[in-house]
Amino acid sequence: MKNFYQNFYKTAVAASALTFCCMLPHSGQADPGFSFGNAASGNQACLDCHADMYKVGKKDLISTDMFSHTTHAMFGCKTCHDTISADHPKDGKVARTTTCTNCHSDIAAEYATSRHSQEVSNCNACHNPHNVLKPDEISALAMTATCMNCHNYNRIKATHAQWLPQTDLHLGAITCVTCHTKAKNYIVSVYIARRNVKTDTSSPIIADYSYLSKKIDSQKVQYLVDRNRDNYISIEEIKMFNVNPENKDLYLKAILTPTKTSHAFQISDKSWNCTFCHAAGPSATQVTKLVLPNQDGTFSGFDVEKGTSITSLNAIPNFYMMGSSRNNMVNKVGMLFLAGGLIMPVGHGFIRFLTRRNRRKE
């Protein structure tokens, strides 16, 4: 009973602190202990040491640029590390008593239904709490890279190849969580990838901000595609990007990703249904976004011209989705072959019909 009240008290304190943080005004004048995304404010006492690898080592090193961008930085270090004393770290006390489940109980409940929870119970195994970004701020490849920390790509490829045709193409065009979660809605995320750069996997190399920024006279790399700079991507602009000789080292890569991530890691029924993606106008491919890197390491999405996304994807060289993509020239050639094959039997039957009386007289 004593442990119950101790845990209840810690949870109540943490929840109260988080609620209080959310109610505070987000201004540059932050209260002591809170930074509101600004590493130079209340968290600086901690970062004076933890931003210096020579003082804390690689394990406890925190990137101020990445941490200051997170919601956790807004709450302040002491919200989670509430046992810190004036004698830290000499006092030898554990610096963290608040757990992820104190705030993310809904995600914890969802994760408990997956097979992963039986082997990995610590959220930190996949998520760095000092470098947490929103799902729409990271790339699809970053999602898959997290899985690859534990799962060997060659083994994944071998097991999938037992039933999945064109395994490399599939693994490079979808994320792990596309098939292995209970996510409901999906979009086609289009990235600018670097051409002629080899990797050990089928995943493309997404061009980073520093590489793309050298090609444009602006801090906004979106203008490489958004030529009229209206923050909206038209199909015509995608076509122009592909034919621009200055972009010969780049190409557009489409990856199917969930709009909202799920922690229920298990094989969904849709994973065995080819028509989920490979059918004319599937709902999973109706929305397209161009996803580009920002200077701070995050990503931002820009709407592609409204309409069936396959229309826009057909403008991307080398993109083809069986059952969804359509090539008008191939359709016309196919019709010619079909018509040619029908000429002989239909023509022969028509002539016999016209000459039927002559055959009767004979």
C-alpha positions as a Markdown table, in Angstrom:
| # | Residue | x | y | z |
|---|---|---|---|---|
| 1 | Met | 0.0 | 0.0 | 0.0 |
| 2 | Lys | 2.9 | 2.3 | 0.8 |
| 3 | Asn | 4.4 | 1.8 | -2.7 |
| 4 | Phe | 1.0 | 2.4 | -4.2 |
| 5 | Tyr | 0.7 | 5.9 | -2.6 |
| 6 | Gln | 4.3 | 6.7 | -3.6 |
| 7 | Asn | 3.7 | 5.8 | -7.2 |
| 8 | Phe | 0.4 | 7.7 | -7.2 |
| 9 | Tyr | 2.1 | 10.7 | -5.7 |
| 10 | Lys | 4.8 | 10.7 | -8.4 |
| 11 | Thr | 2.3 | 10.3 | -11.2 |
| 12 | Ala | 0.1 | 13.1 | -9.8 |
| 13 | Val | 3.1 | 15.4 | -9.5 |
| 14 | Ala | 4.3 | 14.7 | -13.1 |
| 15 | Ala | 0.8 | 15.2 | -14.5 |
| 16 | Ser | 0.3 | 18.4 | -12.6 |
| 17 | Ala | 3.6 | 19.7 | -13.8 |
| 18 | Leu | 2.8 | 18.9 | -17.4 |
| 19 | Thr | -0.6 | 20.5 | -17.1 |
| 20 | Phe | 0.9 | 23.6 | -15.6 |
| 21 | Cys | 3.5 | 23.8 | -18.4 |
| 22 | Cys | 0.8 | 23.7 | -21.1 |
| 23 | Met | -1.1 | 26.5 | -19.4 |
| 24 | Leu | 1.9 | 28.8 | -19.3 |
| 25 | Pro | 2.2 | 31.5 | -22.1 |
| 26 | His | 4.6 | 30.5 | -24.8 |
| 27 | Ser | 6.8 | 33.6 | -24.7 |
| 28 | Gly | 10.5 | 34.3 | -24.6 |
| 29 | Gln | 10.2 | 35.1 | -20.9 |
| 30 | Ala | 10.1 | 31.5 | -19.7 |
| 31 | Asp | 9.7 | 30.7 | -16.0 |
| 32 | Pro | 12.7 | 29.0 | -14.3 |
| 33 | Gly | 13.0 | 25.3 | -15.2 |
| 34 | Phe | 11.3 | 25.6 | -18.5 |
| 35 | Ser | 12.7 | 26.5 | -21.9 |
| 36 | Phe | 9.7 | 26.4 | -24.3 |
| 37 | Gly | 12.0 | 25.0 | -27.0 |
| 38 | Asn | 14.8 | 27.5 | -26.3 |
| 39 | Ala | 17.9 | 25.7 | -24.9 |
| 40 | Ala | 19.2 | 29.0 | -23.6 |
| 41 | Ser | 16.5 | 29.3 | -21.0 |
| 42 | Gly | 15.6 | 27.1 | -18.0 |
| 43 | Asn | 17.2 | 23.9 | -19.2 |
| 44 | Gln | 20.6 | 25.6 | -19.6 |
| 45 | Ala | 21.9 | 24.5 | -16.2 |
| 46 | Cys | 21.5 | 20.9 | -17.4 |
| 47 | Leu | 22.8 | 21.4 | -20.9 |
| 48 | Asp | 25.9 | 23.1 | -19.6 |
| 49 | Cys | 27.2 | 19.6 | -19.0 |
| 50 | His | 25.0 | 17.3 | -21.1 |
| 51 | Ala | 25.7 | 19.2 | -24.3 |
| 52 | Asp | 29.4 | 18.6 | -23.8 |
| 53 | Met | 30.6 | 15.0 | -24.6 |
| 54 | Tyr | 33.8 | 15.5 | -22.7 |
| 55 | Lys | 31.8 | 16.1 | -19.5 |
| 56 | Val | 29.1 | 13.4 | -19.7 |
| 57 | Gly | 30.3 | 11.0 | -22.4 |
| 58 | Lys | 28.5 | 9.9 | -25.6 |
| 59 | Lys | 25.8 | 8.0 | -23.7 |
| 60 | Asp | 24.4 | 11.0 | -21.9 |
| 61 | Leu | 25.2 | 13.6 | -24.6 |
| 62 | Ile | 22.2 | 15.7 | -25.7 |
| 63 | Ser | 22.1 | 17.7 | -28.9 |
| 64 | Thr | 20.8 | 21.2 | -28.0 |
| 65 | Asp | 19.6 | 21.8 | -31.5 |
| 66 | Met | 17.5 | 18.7 | -31.6 |
| 67 | Phe | 16.3 | 18.8 | -28.0 |
| 68 | Ser | 15.3 | 22.4 | -28.1 |
| 69 | His | 12.9 | 21.5 | -30.9 |
| 70 | Thr | 11.0 | 18.9 | -28.9 |
| 71 | Thr | 7.9 | 19.2 | -26.8 |
| 72 | His | 9.9 | 17.7 | -23.9 |
| 73 | Ala | 12.2 | 20.7 | -23.9 |
| 74 | Met | 9.1 | 22.9 | -23.4 |
| 75 | Phe | 8.2 | 20.9 | -20.3 |
| 76 | Gly | 11.7 | 21.3 | -18.9 |
| 77 | Cys | 14.3 | 18.8 | -17.7 |
| 78 | Lys | 13.0 | 18.6 | -14.1 |
| 79 | Thr | 9.5 | 17.5 | -15.2 |
| 80 | Cys | 10.9 | 14.0 | -15.9 |
| 81 | His | 14.2 | 14.2 | -14.0 |
| 82 | Asp | 12.5 | 15.2 | -10.7 |
| 83 | Thr | 15.1 | 13.7 | -8.3 |
| 84 | Ile | 17.9 | 16.0 | -9.4 |
| 85 | Ser | 19.5 | 17.7 | -6.4 |
| 86 | Ala | 22.2 | 20.3 | -5.9 |
| 87 | Asp | 24.7 | 17.5 | -5.5 |
| 88 | His | 24.0 | 15.9 | -8.9 |
| 89 | Pro | 25.7 | 13.8 | -10.1 |
| 90 | Lys | 27.8 | 13.2 | -7.0 |
| 91 | Asp | 24.7 | 12.2 | -5.0 |
| 92 | Gly | 24.4 | 8.9 | -7.0 |
| 93 | Lys | 20.6 | 9.2 | -7.2 |
| 94 | Val | 18.6 | 8.0 | -10.3 |
| 95 | Ala | 17.9 | 11.1 | -12.3 |
| 96 | Arg | 14.5 | 10.0 | -13.6 |
| 97 | Thr | 11.4 | 8.7 | -11.9 |
| 98 | Thr | 8.7 | 9.9 | -14.3 |
| 99 | Thr | 8.1 | 7.3 | -17.0 |
| 100 | Cys | 6.8 | 7.6 | -20.5 |
| 101 | Thr | 3.5 | 5.9 | -19.5 |
| 102 | Asn | 2.8 | 8.8 | -17.1 |
| 103 | Cys | 1.9 | 10.9 | -20.1 |
| 104 | His | 1.6 | 8.4 | -23.0 |
| 105 | Ser | -0.7 | 5.8 | -21.4 |
| 106 | Asp | -2.8 | 5.5 | -24.6 |
| 107 | Ile | 0.2 | 4.6 | -26.6 |
| 108 | Ala | 1.4 | 2.2 | -23.9 |
| 109 | Ala | -1.9 | 0.4 | -24.0 |
| 110 | Glu | -1.7 | 0.1 | -27.8 |
| 111 | Tyr | 1.9 | -1.1 | -27.7 |
| 112 | Ala | 1.0 | -3.7 | -25.1 |
| 113 | Thr | -1.1 | -5.5 | -27.8 |
| 114 | Ser | 1.9 | -6.1 | -30.0 |
| 115 | Arg | 4.5 | -8.8 | -30.0 |
| 116 | His | 7.2 | -6.2 | -29.6 |
| 117 | Ser | 6.0 | -5.5 | -26.0 |
| 118 | Gln | 6.9 | -9.1 | -25.0 |
| 119 | Glu | 10.6 | -8.5 | -25.9 |
| 120 | Val | 11.1 | -4.8 | -25.7 |
| 121 | Ser | 9.3 | -3.0 | -22.8 |
| 122 | Asn | 11.5 | 0.1 | -22.7 |
| 123 | Cys | 10.3 | 3.0 | -24.9 |
| 124 | Asn | 13.9 | 4.3 | -25.0 |
| 125 | Ala | 14.9 | 1.3 | -27.0 |
| 126 | Cys | 13.3 | 2.9 | -30.1 |
| 127 | His | 12.8 | 6.5 | -29.0 |
| 128 | Asn | 15.3 | 9.0 | -27.8 |
| 129 | Pro | 13.3 | 11.2 | -25.4 |
| 130 | His | 15.8 | 14.1 | -26.1 |
| 131 | Asn | 15.3 | 13.8 | -29.8 |
| 132 | Val | 11.6 | 13.2 | -30.3 |
| 133 | Leu | 9.9 | 14.7 | -33.3 |
| 134 | Lys | 6.4 | 14.6 | -34.6 |
| 135 | Pro | 5.5 | 11.9 | -37.1 |
| 136 | Asp | 5.1 | 14.5 | -39.9 |
| 137 | Glu | 8.5 | 16.0 | -39.1 |
| 138 | Ile | 10.5 | 12.8 | -39.8 |
| 139 | Ser | 11.1 | 11.0 | -43.1 |
| 140 | Ala | 9.6 | 7.6 | -44.0 |
| 141 | Leu | 13.1 | 6.2 | -44.2 |
| 142 | Ala | 13.8 | 7.4 | -40.6 |
| 143 | Met | 10.8 | 5.3 | -39.5 |
| 144 | Thr | 12.2 | 2.2 | -41.2 |
| 145 | Ala | 15.8 | 2.9 | -39.9 |
| 146 | Thr | 14.4 | 2.6 | -36.4 |
| 147 | Cys | 13.2 | -0.9 | -37.2 |
| 148 | Met | 16.6 | -1.8 | -38.7 |
| 149 | Asn | 18.3 | -1.1 | -35.3 |
| 150 | Cys | 17.0 | -4.6 | -34.4 |
| 151 | His | 15.9 | -6.3 | -37.6 |
| 152 | Asn | 18.5 | -7.3 | -40.1 |
| 153 | Tyr | 17.7 | -6.2 | -43.6 |
| 154 | Asn | 19.0 | -9.3 | -45.4 |
| 155 | Arg | 17.0 | -11.5 | -43.2 |
| 156 | Ile | 13.9 | -9.4 | -43.8 |
| 157 | Lys | 14.5 | -9.5 | -47.5 |
| 158 | Ala | 14.9 | -13.3 | -47.5 |
| 159 | Thr | 11.7 | -14.0 | -45.5 |
| 160 | His | 9.6 | -11.6 | -47.6 |
| 161 | Ala | 11.0 | -13.0 | -50.8 |
| 162 | Gln | 9.4 | -16.3 | -50.0 |
| 163 | Trp | 6.0 | -14.9 | -50.9 |
| 164 | Leu | 6.4 | -11.3 | -52.0 |
| 165 | Pro | 7.5 | -10.7 | -55.7 |
| 166 | Gln | 9.8 | -7.9 | -56.5 |
| 167 | Thr | 10.9 | -7.8 | -52.9 |
| 168 | Asp | 13.5 | -5.0 | -53.3 |
| 169 | Leu | 11.0 | -2.8 | -55.0 |
| 170 | His | 8.4 | -3.3 | -52.4 |
| 171 | Leu | 10.7 | -2.8 | -49.4 |
| 172 | Gly | 12.0 | 0.4 | -51.0 |
| 173 | Ala | 8.5 | 1.8 | -51.7 |
| 174 | Ile | 6.8 | 1.3 | -48.4 |
| 175 | Thr | 7.8 | 1.6 | -44.7 |
| 176 | Cys | 7.7 | -1.2 | -42.2 |
| 177 | Val | 4.8 | 0.4 | -40.3 |
| 178 | Thr | 2.8 | 0.5 | -43.5 |
| 179 | Cys | 2.1 | -3.2 | -43.4 |
| 180 | His | 3.0 | -4.1 | -39.8 |
| 181 | Thr | 0.7 | -1.8 | -37.8 |
| 182 | Lys | -3.0 | -1.1 | -37.4 |
| 183 | Ala | -2.7 | 2.3 | -39.2 |
| 184 | Lys | -5.9 | 3.2 | -41.0 |
| 185 | Asn | -5.0 | 6.0 | -43.4 |
| 186 | Tyr | -2.1 | 6.5 | -45.8 |
| 187 | Ile | -0.5 | 9.0 | -48.1 |
| 188 | Val | 2.1 | 8.8 | -50.8 |
| 189 | Ser | 5.1 | 10.7 | -49.6 |
| 190 | Val | 7.4 | 11.9 | -52.4 |
| 191 | Tyr | 11.0 | 12.7 | -51.6 |
| 192 | Ile | 13.9 | 14.1 | -53.6 |
| 193 | Ala | 16.5 | 11.3 | -53.7 |
| 194 | Arg | 20.1 | 11.3 | -54.9 |
| 195 | Arg | 20.8 | 9.3 | -58.0 |
| 196 | Asn | 23.8 | 6.9 | -58.4 |
| 197 | Val | 24.4 | 6.6 | -54.6 |
| 198 | Lys | 24.6 | 3.0 | -53.6 |
| 199 | Thr | 23.3 | 1.6 | -50.3 |
| 200 | Asp | 23.2 | -1.9 | -48.6 |
| 201 | Thr | 19.5 | -1.9 | -48.8 |
| 202 | Ser | 16.8 | -1.0 | -51.4 |
| 203 | Ser | 16.2 | 2.3 | -49.6 |
| 204 | Pro | 17.1 | 5.4 | -51.6 |
| 205 | Ile | 19.4 | 8.1 | -50.3 |
| 206 | Ile | 17.2 | 11.2 | -49.5 |
| 207 | Ala | 18.9 | 14.4 | -50.4 |
| 208 | Asp | 19.5 | 16.4 | -47.2 |
| 209 | Tyr | 19.1 | 20.2 | -46.8 |
| 210 | Ser | 22.7 | 21.1 | -47.2 |
| 211 | Tyr | 22.9 | 19.2 | -50.6 |
| 212 | Leu | 19.6 | 20.7 | -51.9 |
| 213 | Ser | 20.3 | 24.2 | -50.7 |
| 214 | Lys | 23.3 | 24.5 | -52.9 |
| 215 | Lys | 21.0 | 24.3 | -55.9 |
| 216 | Ile | 18.6 | 27.1 | -55.1 |
| 217 | Asp | 19.1 | 30.8 | -54.3 |
| 218 | Ser | 16.9 | 30.6 | -51.2 |
| 219 | Gln | 16.7 | 29.0 | -47.8 |
| 220 | Lys | 13.6 | 27.2 | -48.9 |
| 221 | Val | 14.6 | 24.1 | -50.8 |
| 222 | Gln | 10.9 | 23.6 | -51.8 |
| 223 | Tyr | 11.5 | 26.2 | -54.5 |
| 224 | Leu | 13.5 | 23.5 | -56.4 |
| 225 | Val | 10.0 | 22.1 | -57.3 |
| 226 | Asp | 7.7 | 24.9 | -56.4 |
| 227 | Arg | 9.0 | 27.2 | -59.2 |
| 228 | Asn | 6.3 | 29.8 | -58.8 |
| 229 | Arg | 6.9 | 29.9 | -55.0 |
| 230 | Asp | 3.2 | 29.7 | -54.0 |
| 231 | Asn | 3.7 | 26.9 | -51.4 |
| 232 | Tyr | 1.7 | 24.5 | -53.6 |
| 233 | Ile | 3.0 | 21.7 | -55.8 |
| 234 | Ser | 1.3 | 21.3 | -59.2 |
| 235 | Ile | 1.7 | 18.3 | -61.5 |
| 236 | Glu | 3.3 | 20.5 | -64.1 |
| 237 | Glu | 5.9 | 21.6 | -61.6 |
| 238 | Ile | 6.8 | 17.9 | -60.9 |
| 239 | Lys | 7.2 | 17.4 | -64.6 |
| 240 | Met | 9.4 | 20.4 | -64.9 |
| 241 | Phe | 11.6 | 19.2 | -62.1 |
| 242 | Asn | 12.1 | 15.9 | -63.9 |
| 243 | Val | 13.2 | 17.5 | -67.2 |
| 244 | Asn | 15.4 | 20.2 | -65.6 |
| 245 | Pro | 19.0 | 19.3 | -66.6 |
| 246 | Glu | 20.2 | 20.9 | -63.3 |
| 247 | Asn | 18.5 | 18.0 | -61.5 |
| 248 | Lys | 20.2 | 15.2 | -63.4 |
| 249 | Asp | 21.7 | 13.9 | -60.1 |
| 250 | Leu | 18.3 | 13.8 | -58.4 |
| 251 | Tyr | 15.0 | 11.9 | -58.8 |
| 252 | Leu | 11.6 | 11.8 | -57.1 |
| 253 | Lys | 11.0 | 8.8 | -54.9 |
| 254 | Ala | 7.5 | 7.8 | -53.8 |
| 255 | Ile | 6.9 | 5.9 | -50.5 |
| 256 | Leu | 3.6 | 4.8 | -49.1 |
| 257 | Thr | 3.4 | 5.9 | -45.4 |
| 258 | Pro | 0.7 | 6.1 | -42.7 |
| 259 | Thr | -0.8 | 9.5 | -42.0 |
| 260 | Lys | -0.9 | 8.5 | -38.3 |
| 261 | Thr | 1.6 | 6.1 | -36.8 |
| 262 | Ser | 0.4 | 3.2 | -34.7 |
| 263 | His | 2.2 | 1.2 | -32.0 |
| 264 | Ala | 0.2 | -1.9 | -32.5 |
| 265 | Phe | 3.0 | -3.7 | -34.3 |
| 266 | Gln | 1.5 | -6.8 | -35.9 |
| 267 | Ile | 0.7 | -8.0 | -39.4 |
| 268 | Ser | -2.5 | -6.4 | -40.6 |
| 269 | Asp | -5.0 | -8.1 | -42.9 |
| 270 | Lys | -4.3 | -5.5 | -45.6 |
| 271 | Ser | -0.7 | -6.8 | -45.8 |
| 272 | Trp | -1.9 | -9.9 | -47.7 |
| 273 | Asn | -4.4 | -7.9 | -49.9 |
| 274 | Cys | -2.6 | -6.9 | -53.1 |
| 275 | Thr | -5.5 | -4.8 | -54.2 |
| 276 | Phe | -5.0 | -2.5 | -51.2 |
| 277 | Cys | -2.4 | -0.7 | -53.3 |
| 278 | His | -2.6 | -2.5 | -56.7 |
| 279 | Ala | -6.0 | -1.5 | -57.9 |
| 280 | Ala | -7.4 | 1.4 | -59.9 |
| 281 | Gly | -7.8 | 4.3 | -57.6 |
| 282 | Pro | -7.2 | 2.7 | -54.2 |
| 283 | Ser | -8.0 | 5.0 | -51.3 |
| 284 | Ala | -4.4 | 4.4 | -49.9 |
| 285 | Thr | -3.0 | 6.4 | -52.9 |
| 286 | Gln | -5.4 | 9.3 | -53.2 |
| 287 | Val | -3.3 | 11.8 | -51.3 |
| 288 | Thr | 0.2 | 12.9 | -52.2 |
| 289 | Lys | 2.6 | 15.1 | -50.4 |
| 290 | Leu | 6.1 | 16.3 | -51.4 |
| 291 | Val | 8.2 | 15.9 | -48.3 |
| 292 | Leu | 11.4 | 18.0 | -48.0 |
| 293 | Pro | 14.1 | 18.5 | -45.4 |
| 294 | Asn | 14.5 | 21.6 | -43.3 |
| 295 | Gln | 17.6 | 23.2 | -42.1 |
| 296 | Asp | 17.1 | 21.9 | -38.5 |
| 297 | Gly | 16.9 | 18.3 | -39.6 |
| 298 | Thr | 13.2 | 18.0 | -39.6 |
| 299 | Phe | 10.9 | 17.5 | -42.6 |
| 300 | Ser | 7.9 | 19.4 | -44.0 |
| 301 | Gly | 5.1 | 18.2 | -46.3 |
| 302 | Phe | 3.6 | 20.2 | -49.2 |
| 303 | Asp | 0.4 | 19.4 | -50.9 |
| 304 | Val | 0.6 | 18.1 | -54.4 |
| 305 | Glu | -2.1 | 19.2 | -56.8 |
| 306 | Lys | -5.5 | 17.8 | -55.8 |
| 307 | Gly | -6.9 | 14.8 | -57.6 |
| 308 | Thr | -5.9 | 11.1 | -57.8 |
| 309 | Ser | -2.3 | 10.9 | -56.7 |
| 310 | Ile | -1.5 | 8.3 | -59.3 |
| 311 | Thr | -1.9 | 11.1 | -61.9 |
| 312 | Ser | 0.9 | 13.0 | -60.4 |
| 313 | Leu | 3.0 | 9.9 | -59.8 |
| 314 | Asn | 2.8 | 9.1 | -63.4 |
| 315 | Ala | 4.8 | 12.2 | -63.9 |
| 316 | Ile | 7.7 | 10.7 | -61.9 |
| 317 | Pro | 10.2 | 8.8 | -64.1 |
| 318 | Asn | 10.6 | 5.1 | -63.3 |
| 319 | Phe | 7.4 | 5.0 | -61.2 |
| 320 | Tyr | 5.0 | 2.2 | -61.9 |
| 321 | Met | 2.4 | 0.6 | -59.7 |
| 322 | Met | 0.9 | -2.5 | -61.3 |
| 323 | Gly | -2.9 | -2.2 | -61.4 |
| 324 | Ser | -2.8 | 1.5 | -60.6 |
| 325 | Ser | -0.5 | 3.2 | -63.1 |
| 326 | Arg | -1.6 | 3.7 | -66.6 |
| 327 | Asn | 0.5 | 4.4 | -69.7 |
| 328 | Asn | -1.7 | 5.7 | -72.5 |
| 329 | Met | 0.9 | 4.8 | -75.2 |
| 330 | Val | 1.0 | 1.2 | -73.9 |
| 331 | Asn | -2.8 | 1.1 | -73.9 |
| 332 | Lys | -3.0 | 2.2 | -77.5 |
| 333 | Val | -0.4 | -0.3 | -78.6 |
| 334 | Gly | -2.2 | -3.0 | -76.7 |
| 335 | Met | -5.5 | -2.1 | -78.4 |
| 336 | Leu | -3.8 | -2.3 | -81.8 |
| 337 | Phe | -2.5 | -5.8 | -81.1 |
| 338 | Leu | -5.9 | -6.8 | -79.9 |
| 339 | Ala | -7.6 | -5.3 | -83.0 |
| 340 | Gly | -5.0 | -7.0 | -85.2 |
| 341 | Gly | -5.7 | -10.3 | -83.6 |
| 342 | Leu | -9.4 | -10.0 | -84.2 |
| 343 | Ile | -9.1 | -9.0 | -87.9 |
| 344 | Met | -8.5 | -12.5 | -89.2 |
| 345 | Pro | -11.3 | -14.4 | -87.4 |
| 346 | Val | -13.8 | -11.5 | -87.6 |
| 347 | Gly | -13.0 | -10.8 | -91.2 |
| 348 | His | -13.1 | -14.5 | -92.2 |
| 349 | Gly | -16.5 | -14.9 | -90.4 |
| 350 | Phe | -17.9 | -11.7 | -92.1 |
| 351 | Ile | -16.9 | -12.9 | -95.6 |
| 352 | Arg | -18.4 | -16.3 | -95.0 |
| 353 | Phe | -21.6 | -14.6 | -93.9 |
| 354 | Leu | -21.7 | -12.6 | -97.2 |
| 355 | Thr | -21.1 | -15.7 | -99.3 |
| 356 | Arg | -23.4 | -18.1 | -97.5 |
| 357 | Arg | -25.9 | -18.2 | -100.5 |
| 358 | Asn | -23.2 | -19.1 | -103.0 |
| 359 | Arg | -22.2 | -22.1 | -100.8 |
| 360 | Arg | -25.8 | -23.3 | -100.6 |
| 361 | Lys | -26.2 | -23.3 | -104.4 |
| 362 | Glu | -23.1 | -25.5 | -104.7 |
